[in-house]
Amino acid sequence: MKKTISILAAILITVAGFAQTDQKAKDILDRASAKIEGYKTLKIKFGVVITAEGEEPISQKGVLYLKGDKYKLDMTDQEVYNDGTTVTTYLKEDNECYRTPVEDLEEEEMLSPEELLTLYEDGYKLRYDGEQEYAGEMCDVIFLYPKDPQNAKFHTVKMLVNQSKNEVVYAYLKGKEGTNMKYKLVSMEKDVEMSDDTFIFNEAEHPGVECYDE
């Protein structure tokens, strides 16, 4: 589940990028990406549903705080902190935390938010698939397919981009192993004041917490 959440942090700010085969799709995602990159910080509220064969769906809400290459992800059952050098995952029910150097996550081919913003340059093929109404507003529908399916985490990604806001408001990721994820954007606040301490896990605020280095 920890890896799923690390991927989630990246997907939530995935507004663009995936290699072009469809110029219209690329132009739409480029505009969304440029809008995101124009802000110093972002606070994103979202919902996610994770489904897998033979298992009950997992439905959660969360908030992502983003500042440069740092982020904090606050979910129902856990929190993830990335201070730029270390990723710390805190499991609320177990009162445990796990620390992993950012470079080790990259070695495991985990996706970080800043990497997702440029993934489109050589990661996926694009297909524009018309318009669809979502939450009362018109959106562009874009499908993404990995250029290297054998090594990709997902075989298909469907994204809805709000036409008036240039924001990705919905993403449906179909995993190769049968695990699917649906993300819905609830709200996005730009240039919110965030200190660097926001992205550092504070053990003192969690009495009795046990932390492990991975």
Phi, psi and omega per residue, in radians:
M1 nan -0.554 -3.141
K2 -1.075 -0.715 3.131
K3 -1.168 -0.656 3.100
T4 -1.014 -0.749 -3.120
I5 -1.198 -0.626 3.092
S6 -1.103 -0.705 3.073
I7 -1.134 -0.686 -3.135
L8 -1.018 -0.746 3.138
A9 -0.990 -0.655 3.130
A10 -1.271 -0.771 -3.060
I11 -1.084 -0.617 -3.054
L12 -1.093 -0.405 3.099
I13 -2.020 0.452 3.135
T14 -1.295 1.136 -3.035
V15 -1.593 -0.020 3.127
A16 -2.893 2.956 2.850
G17 1.763 1.567 3.121
F18 -2.697 2.562 -2.929
A19 -1.017 2.517 -2.961
Q20 -1.511 2.282 2.832
T21 -2.214 -0.339 -3.134
D22 -2.130 1.911 -3.020
Q23 -1.106 -0.670 -3.127
K24 -1.108 -0.745 3.113
A25 -1.095 -0.737 3.141
K26 -1.120 -0.730 3.138
D27 -1.070 -0.712 -3.141
I28 -1.122 -0.805 -3.124
L29 -1.233 -0.566 3.073
D30 -1.088 -0.714 3.130
R31 -1.143 -0.734 3.123
A32 -1.135 -0.694 3.122
S33 -1.136 -0.756 -3.135
A34 -1.092 -0.630 3.132
K35 -1.152 -0.768 3.141
I36 -1.121 -0.766 -3.084
E37 -1.188 -0.236 -3.123
G38 -1.428 -0.084 -3.108
Y39 -1.870 2.583 3.131
K40 -1.339 -0.656 3.125
T41 -2.457 2.778 3.071
L42 -2.443 2.494 2.988
K43 -2.172 1.997 -3.027
I44 -2.063 2.157 3.021
K45 -1.723 2.432 -3.016
F46 -2.652 2.924 2.975
G47 -2.195 2.589 3.141
V48 -2.433 2.437 3.032
V49 -2.191 2.163 -3.133
I50 -1.963 2.191 -3.132
T51 -2.152 2.543 3.088
A52 -2.554 2.607 -3.108
E53 -1.027 2.287 3.073
G54 1.380 0.089 -3.117
E55 -2.223 2.680 3.085
E56 -1.229 2.457 3.107
P57 -1.057 2.529 3.072
I58 -1.856 2.093 -3.126
S59 -2.087 2.203 -3.106
Q60 -2.474 2.824 2.988
K61 -2.052 2.723 -3.124
G62 -2.804 3.023 3.096
V63 -2.328 2.323 3.085
L64 -1.951 2.215 3.045
Y65 -1.897 2.206 -3.030
L66 -2.277 2.308 3.101
K67 -2.573 1.803 -3.089
G68 1.079 -2.214 3.129
D69 -1.626 0.169 3.115
K70 -1.806 2.592 3.039
Y71 -2.702 2.737 2.961
K72 -2.239 2.301 3.126
L73 -2.065 2.031 -3.111
D74 -1.898 1.926 -3.128
M75 -1.944 3.089 -3.131
T76 -1.045 -0.761 -3.015
D77 -1.922 -0.091 -3.102
Q78 -2.804 2.879 3.073
E79 -2.235 2.518 3.110
V80 -2.188 2.226 -3.139
Y81 -2.044 2.303 3.032
N82 -2.227 1.902 -3.116
D83 -1.639 0.177 -3.141
G84 1.788 -0.384 3.119
T85 -2.161 -0.559 -3.086
T86 -2.306 2.411 3.023
V87 -1.826 2.129 -3.138
T88 -2.006 2.159 3.097
T89 -1.868 2.112 -3.140
Y90 -1.877 2.115 3.113
L91 -1.644 1.962 -2.985
K92 -1.118 -0.845 -3.073
E93 -1.143 -0.658 -3.115
D94 -1.499 -0.232 -3.060
N95 0.927 0.857 3.119
E96 -2.260 2.643 3.049
C97 -2.326 2.648 -3.105
Y98 -2.255 2.223 -3.113
R99 -1.901 2.354 3.115
T100 -2.409 2.251 3.063
P101 -1.043 2.493 -3.127
V102 -0.985 -0.695 -3.098
E103 -1.135 -0.500 3.092
D104 -1.238 -0.621 3.078
L105 -1.129 -0.669 3.115
E106 -1.134 -0.658 3.112
E107 -1.119 -0.550 3.119
E108 -1.474 0.119 3.136
E109 1.114 0.577 3.004
M110 -1.327 2.655 -3.129
L111 -1.701 2.289 3.035
S112 -1.848 2.797 -3.102
P113 -0.973 -0.797 -3.090
E114 -1.170 -0.523 3.096
E115 -1.201 -0.643 -3.102
L116 -1.133 -0.507 -3.110
L117 -1.163 -0.382 -3.126
T118 -2.039 0.112 -3.094
L119 -1.058 -0.512 -3.065
Y120 -1.151 -0.302 -3.062
E121 -1.115 -0.504 3.106
D122 -2.661 0.293 -3.027
G123 -1.740 -0.705 -2.997
Y124 -2.354 2.728 2.949
K125 -1.617 2.646 -3.072
L126 -2.068 2.613 3.021
R127 -2.504 2.105 3.048
Y128 -1.352 2.347 -3.027
D129 -2.252 0.589 3.030
G130 1.542 -2.762 -3.069
E131 -2.024 2.713 3.116
Q132 -2.638 2.402 3.070
E133 -1.410 2.334 -3.133
Y134 -2.509 2.206 -3.125
A135 0.943 0.626 3.066
G136 1.426 0.119 -3.131
E137 -2.325 2.691 -3.110
M138 -1.399 2.416 -3.139
C139 -2.291 2.674 2.979
D140 -1.549 2.427 -3.136
V141 -1.787 2.200 -3.131
I142 -2.285 2.288 3.058
F143 -1.827 2.488 3.119
L144 -2.154 2.392 3.139
Y145 -2.288 2.288 -3.080
P146 -1.132 2.440 3.064
K147 -1.241 -0.480 3.134
D148 -2.136 1.356 -3.026
P149 -0.984 -0.589 -3.064
Q150 -1.101 -0.579 -3.083
N151 -1.857 0.092 -3.120
A152 -1.522 2.655 3.107
K153 -1.371 -0.524 -3.080
F154 -2.231 2.504 3.141
H155 -1.632 -0.340 3.116
T156 -2.623 2.424 3.038
V157 -2.276 2.225 3.040
K158 -1.906 2.263 -3.131
M159 -2.211 2.478 3.022
L160 -1.963 2.178 -3.120
V161 -1.975 2.039 3.131
N162 -1.059 2.175 -3.032
Q163 -1.197 -0.660 -3.078
S164 -1.424 -0.477 -3.081
K165 -1.789 -0.226 -3.059
N166 0.960 0.833 -3.139
E167 -2.277 2.443 3.015
V168 -1.309 2.050 -3.059
V169 -1.886 -0.168 -3.114
Y170 -2.724 2.424 3.061
A171 -2.480 2.319 3.109
Y172 -2.130 2.010 -3.075
L173 -1.931 2.161 3.131
K174 -1.768 1.996 -3.094
G175 -1.426 2.657 -3.123
K176 -1.200 -0.475 -3.094
E177 -1.637 0.202 3.090
G178 1.627 0.040 3.086
T179 -1.661 2.133 -3.125
N180 -2.005 2.593 -3.100
M181 -2.303 2.324 3.062
K182 -2.079 2.183 -3.140
Y183 -2.052 2.343 3.111
K184 -2.171 2.202 3.089
L185 -1.361 2.199 3.111
V186 -1.632 -0.845 3.117
S187 -2.784 2.746 3.110
M188 -2.412 2.125 3.088
E189 -1.914 2.372 -3.076
K190 -1.891 2.609 3.051
D191 0.937 0.759 3.039
V192 -1.390 2.453 3.114
E193 -1.119 2.182 3.122
M194 -2.460 2.147 3.043
S195 -1.427 2.785 3.128
D196 -1.121 -0.390 3.107
D197 -1.136 -0.368 3.120
T198 -0.993 -0.522 -2.985
F199 -1.779 0.214 3.131
I200 -2.018 2.204 3.109
F201 -1.247 2.200 -3.094
N202 -1.805 1.829 -3.108
E203 -1.087 -0.553 -3.096
A204 -1.083 -0.429 3.138
E205 -1.447 -0.027 -3.116
H206 -2.308 1.385 -3.105
P207 -0.949 2.325 3.099
G208 1.424 0.037 -3.112
V209 -1.126 2.461 3.073
E210 -1.906 2.219 -3.087
C211 -2.046 2.520 -3.081
Y212 -2.300 2.482 3.052
D213 -1.658 2.272 -3.125
E214 -1.825 nan nan
